[in-house]
Amino acid sequence: MNTTRISAGPSGDADAAVRLTGFAHGGGCACKIPPGELEEAVRGLTGQSGAGVLVGLDDGDDAAAVLVREDLAVLSTADFFTPVVDDAYDWGRIAAANALSDVYAMGGRPVMAINLVGWPREVLPMELLTEVLRGGLAVASEAGCPVIGGHSIDDPEPKYGMAVTGVADPGRLLRNDAAEPGLPLTLTKPIGVGLLNNRHKATGEVFPEALATMTRLNRDAAEAALVAGARAATDVTGFGLLGHLHKMCRASGVGAVLDRGAVPLVEGAAQALRDGYVSGGTRRNLDWVRPHLEAGTGVAEEDLLLLADAQTSGGLLVVGELPGYPVVGHTVAGSGITVR
């Protein structure tokens, strides 16, 4: 079984064995509050719009956007979660890539981040926290985004993430309410990491392909979307491909057709599905989207669960075709999602 190391980075040796996922009730973005419950909680809140607010709370976009100058929008987002893998350094890398992704999903560039930490200081050694922070710093450095301070609390369940500030051209924002019918849908990372993370938590098995996709920045995909002239995009995280597609369709007033056979999978995800490693968050995602879903002939419940799999640090779902990335469906006039 894989365990984290007190010296968990590439230069460290194993000093102590701790399974970080054993301290979490859920893993990664699968521990999000279910989308239906979250929307009910924020329903009716005011003060989310005003002069200069380009993107607020209304459509549940990936980051807030405020116009500070005619040619400059400032983006703001925060994301943190419980351990998704047992290796502390890798957990930090994944959490940082996931937090930065919200800025990329808006077509922006991250310029500053601060750490958000919850740590059971009387249970887990502070050396492990150092490794988490070191992993986050490594990925933020890759993104050219300085990490300056942060906030921490003593917490019985370990949590880590970042609040990220970014900048973007206000005339080239990628929004989830700007989709138009008749355009391809492109997905820039494979799905299925939720299933593999759930298997990892239960068994300790390590999945290098899942780690590689979760730690990969969405920077190149965002740049490709801007070059292609895309106007609508979102990143695929805890609400699954179906959930985030539903949010974008609803915000834009369009429908979509999803080709399940074209959706790329992380190696091992299909087997994890067959072996039953489906998280509660994934099932809640499917329950939320099901009233707006039409399954075509031959589409099984297992297919829908896979498409609803709660991702951590997933790819971008872009309305438009991007060279080098798979087209997984298209938008249509109307409403709802058809899976074929």
Residue pairs with C-beta under 8 A, 6 or more apart in sequence:
1 19
1 203
1 204
1 205
2 85
2 86
2 87
2 200
2 204
2 205
2 206
3 17
3 18
3 19
3 86
3 87
3 204
4 17
4 18
4 19
4 20
4 86
4 87
4 88
4 89
4 91
4 128
4 131
5 12
5 13
5 14
5 15
5 16
5 17
5 87
5 88
5 131
6 12
6 15
6 16
6 18
6 125
6 127
6 128
6 131
7 13
7 14
7 15
7 127
7 131
8 87
8 88
8 89
8 90
8 128
8 131
8 135
9 89
9 131
9 134
9 135
10 89
12 89
12 131
16 125
18 86
18 124
18 125
18 128
19 86
19 204
20 83
20 85
20 86
20 87
20 88
20 91
20 124
20 128
20 158
21 27
21 83
21 84
21 85
21 86
21 200
21 201
22 201
23 82
23 83
23 120
23 123
23 124
23 157
23 158
24 31
24 82
24 83
24 157
24 158
24 201
25 31
25 82
25 157
26 82
26 279
26 280
26 281
27 81
27 82
27 83
27 84
27 197
27 198
27 200
27 201
27 279
27 312
28 81
28 82
28 83
28 84
28 94
28 98
28 194
28 197
28 238
28 310
28 312
28 313
29 81
29 84
29 98
29 194
29 237
29 238
29 281
29 310
29 311
29 312
29 313
30 194
30 197
30 198
30 238
30 279
30 280
30 281
30 282
30 310
30 312
31 81
31 82
31 238
31 281
32 38
32 81
32 237
32 238
32 239
32 281
32 310
33 41
34 281
34 284
34 285
34 288
35 239
35 243
35 247
35 284
35 285
35 288
36 284
36 288
39 60
42 57
45 57
48 56
48 57
48 58
49 56
49 58
52 66
52 67
52 68
53 64
53 65
53 66
53 67
54 65
54 66
54 67
54 73
54 170
54 173
55 61
55 63
55 64
55 65
55 106
55 173
55 175
56 64
57 64
59 175
59 176
59 177
59 247
59 250
59 251
60 176
60 247
60 251
61 106
61 175
61 176
61 177
61 234
61 251
62 77
62 101
62 102
62 103
62 105
62 106
62 176
62 234
62 235
63 75
63 76
63 77
63 102
63 103
63 105
63 106
63 108
63 164
63 166
64 75
64 76
64 77
65 73
65 74
65 75
65 106
65 168
65 170
65 173
66 73
66 74
66 76
67 73
67 170
68 74
70 170
71 169
71 170
72 167
72 168
72 169
72 170
73 108
73 167
73 168
73 169
73 170
73 173
74 165
74 166
74 167
75 102
75 103
75 106
75 108
75 164
75 165
75 166
75 167
75 168
76 163
76 164
76 165
76 166
77 99
77 102
77 103
77 163
77 164
77 166
78 99
78 116
78 161
78 162
78 163
78 164
79 95
79 98
79 99
79 101
79 102
79 161
79 162
79 164
80 95
80 99
80 116
80 118
80 159
80 160
80 161
80 162
81 95
81 98
81 159
81 160
81 161
81 312
82 157
82 158
82 159
83 91
83 158
84 91
84 94
84 95
84 197
84 214
84 312
85 91
85 94
85 197
85 200
85 211
86 200
86 204
88 128
88 129
88 131
88 132
88 135
89 131
89 132
89 134
89 135
89 138
90 135
90 211
90 215
91 132
91 135
91 160
92 131
92 132
92 133
92 134
92 135
92 136
92 137
92 138
92 139
92 160
93 135
93 136
93 138
93 139
93 214
93 215
94 135
94 211
94 214
94 215
94 312
94 313
95 132
95 135
95 136
95 160
95 161
95 162
95 313
96 113
96 135
96 136
96 137
96 138
96 139
96 140
96 161
96 162
97 139
97 214
97 215
97 216
97 217
97 218
97 313
98 161
98 214
98 237
98 312
98 313
99 113
99 161
99 162
99 163
99 164
100 110
100 113
100 139
100 140
100 143
100 145
100 162
100 164
100 217
100 218
100 219
101 217
101 218
101 235
101 237
101 313
101 314
101 316
102 164
102 235
103 109
103 110
103 164
103 166
103 168
104 110
104 217
104 218
104 219
104 221
104 222
104 235
104 316
105 174
105 218
105 222
105 233
105 234
105 235
105 316
106 166
106 168
106 173
106 174
106 175
107 168
107 169
107 172
107 173
107 174
107 222
107 225
107 226
107 233
108 166
108 167
108 168
108 173
108 222
109 166
109 167
109 168
110 140
110 143
110 144
110 145
110 164
110 165
110 166
111 145
111 146
111 165
111 166
111 167
112 145
112 146
112 147
112 148
112 164
112 165
113 140
113 145
113 146
113 147
113 148
113 162
113 163
113 164
113 165
114 147
114 148
114 149
114 150
114 151
114 162
114 163
115 133
115 136
115 147
115 149
115 150
115 151
115 152
115 160
115 161
115 162
116 150
116 151
116 152
116 159
116 160
116 161
116 162
116 163
117 129
117 132
117 133
117 150
117 151
117 152
117 153
117 159
117 160
118 152
118 153
118 154
118 155
118 157
118 158
118 159
118 160
119 126
119 129
119 152
119 153
119 154
119 155
119 158
119 159
120 154
120 155
120 156
120 157
120 158
121 154
122 154
123 156
124 158
132 158
132 160
133 160
136 147
136 160
136 162
137 147
139 215
139 217
140 146
140 147
140 162
142 217
143 217
143 219
145 164
147 162
150 162
150 163
172 226
174 222
174 225
174 226
174 230
174 231
174 232
174 233
174 318
175 231
175 232
175 233
176 232
176 233
176 234
176 247
176 248
176 251
176 252
177 232
177 248
177 251
177 252
178 231
178 232
178 252
178 319
179 231
179 232
179 248
179 249
179 251
179 252
179 254
179 319
179 331
180 231
180 232
180 252
180 254
180 319
180 331
181 254
181 255
181 331
181 332
181 333
181 334
182 330
182 331
182 332
182 333
183 319
183 320
183 330
183 331
184 319
184 320
184 321
184 327
184 329
184 330
185 245
185 256
185 258
185 317
185 318
185 319
185 327
185 328
185 329
185 330
185 331
186 316
186 317
186 318
186 319
186 320
186 321
186 322
186 325
186 326
186 327
186 328
187 236
187 241
187 263
187 264
187 315
187 316
187 317
187 318
187 325
187 326
187 328
188 218
188 221
188 224
188 315
188 316
188 317
188 318
188 322
188 325
189 213
189 216
189 218
189 221
189 236
189 264
189 314
189 315
189 316
190 213
190 263
190 264
190 265
190 266
190 269
190 315
191 236
191 240
191 241
191 263
191 264
191 265
191 266
191 269
191 306
191 307
191 309
191 311
191 314
192 210
192 265
192 266
192 268
192 269
192 270
192 272
192 273
192 306
192 309
193 210
193 213
193 214
193 266
193 269
193 309
193 311
193 312
193 313
193 314
194 240
194 279
194 281
194 282
194 309
194 310
194 311
194 312
195 269
195 272
195 273
195 277
195 278
195 279
195 282
195 306
195 309
196 207
196 210
196 266
196 268
196 269
196 272
196 277
197 210
197 312
198 272
198 277
198 278
198 279
199 205
199 207
199 268
199 272
199 275
199 277
200 206
200 207
200 210
202 277
207 266
207 267
207 268
209 266
209 267
209 268
210 266
210 268
213 266
213 313
213 314
213 315
214 312
214 313
215 313
216 313
218 235
218 315
218 316
221 315
221 316
221 318
221 322
221 325
222 233
222 316
224 322
224 323
224 324
224 325
225 233
225 316
225 318
225 320
225 322
228 318
228 320
228 321
228 322
228 323
229 320
230 318
230 319
230 320
230 322
231 319
231 320
232 248
232 252
232 318
232 319
232 320
233 316
233 317
233 318
233 319
234 244
234 247
234 248
234 316
234 317
235 244
235 314
235 315
235 316
235 317
236 244
236 311
236 314
236 315
236 316
236 317
237 244
237 310
237 311
237 312
237 313
237 314
238 281
238 285
238 310
238 311
238 312
239 247
239 285
239 288
239 310
240 282
240 285
240 286
240 289
240 307
240 308
240 309
240 310
240 311
241 258
241 263
241 307
241 308
241 309
241 311
241 314
241 317
242 258
242 285
242 286
242 289
242 293
242 304
242 307
242 308
242 337
242 339
243 285
243 288
243 289
243 308
244 317
245 256
245 258
245 317
245 337
246 288
246 289
246 292
246 337
248 317
248 319
249 255
249 256
249 331
249 335
249 336
249 337
250 292
250 335
252 331
253 335
254 331
254 332
254 333
254 334
254 335
255 331
255 332
255 333
255 334
255 335
255 336
255 337
255 338
256 329
256 330
256 331
256 332
256 336
256 337
256 338
257 329
257 330
257 332
257 337
257 338
257 340
258 307
258 328
258 329
258 337
258 338
258 339
258 340
259 328
259 329
259 340
260 299
260 303
260 306
260 307
260 339
260 340
262 326
262 327
262 328
262 329
263 307
263 326
263 328
264 326
264 328
265 306
269 306
269 309
270 306
273 302
273 305
273 306
274 302
278 305
278 309
279 309
279 310
281 310
282 305
282 308
282 309
282 310
283 305
283 308
285 308
285 309
285 310
286 304
286 305
286 308
289 308
289 337
290 304
292 335
292 336
292 337
293 304
293 336
293 337
293 338
293 339
294 336
294 337
294 338
294 339
295 303
295 304
295 339
296 338
296 339
296 340
299 339
299 340
303 339
304 339
307 339
318 325
319 331
321 327
